[in-house]
């Protein structure tokens, strides 16, 4: 289970140890924050929210409350989503200024399913 403090969740030490081996590119971020809430950043923009359950900005991962009953490392789908979002954390780390702009450009050019950042995260 994730350590919870308010609506912010922290990765447990056993998961951090696993990440250090499997995703060494994340070492640049000392703390990864996970927030689970009803609304995601930019929910005020007009877009179809039905398919978006997570969004990442640098070392902060936002997950939409209601899509999961609980933050549970025994739930394979939850772990897959966390790893998917952690790949985006790594992408931000590689090119912190350029990545958000490339992401939006590729989204417009290729669509969500075919954009390079999402292909890599899957």
ABEGO torsion letter per residue (X at the ends): XBBBBEABBBBBAAAAAAAAAABAAAAABABBBBBBBABBBGAABBBBAAABABBBBEABBBBBBGABABBBAABAAAAAAAAAAAAAAAAAAABAAAAAAAAAAAAAAAEAAABAAAAAAX
